[in-house]
């Protein structure tokens, strides 16, 4: 999260059927941008098991085929993992790695169909240092306890992931970052792991530490979800935009919409935010998207199909 996008408000929860969506449903063109984990998919101890709620998947499919309507998923996941887990319909745009990767429908935007920057030698050195730092935690703990600590070196192995342990090191390896997941872990273990992981930044100040819901991400790129959303807006030039996010990294996207008169920011779940509106969770998101699809379909029925 950038310095100028810190949360400022604590809005009350609003029922999904009470939000005013008219600026979206009646817009000449609309962009519906959505975070994945915690918004479309309930949070999981093992993020490899994250699945979009069926009602949200159906609503996204319905929205994606409407005229002058664009759906985009904006996530900290890398684009490859996001596409595999979300399985979005054709023409849905993807932003991954907190804005570092952009994957657009090449038929509508051939000049920006895929943006995935290379890892520089300096950045690779930082990634190697992060990996070594995490490994040293495992080794130190194993030596101190006299037993081997369970390790998940690559959380994307999914079905091979050990279960039932609250002292396992869960690392999700992405092209430009490493994410350590602590959801469901022993509190003391998770605290010690977090402190050890972020200490690598003292040696490599260029590493960006991103804190989220029971995750600590160490990134070597400075891109944010706000950057990703800005790219989507610049390419699609929508007349109205909505963004739904649940985590601190989504505050950059909320900040991006603050100066857009037809921008609507919606926080999903608890916590301070820059968004003026809040709904409860993925079930409420599914209800909101279903309502949005139905109401916008009625408004754009006269327009040609994409």
Order of alpha helices (4+ residues) and beta strands (2+ residues): alpha-beta-alpha-beta-alpha-beta-beta-beta-alpha-beta-beta-beta-alpha-alpha-beta-beta-alpha-beta-alpha-beta-beta-alpha
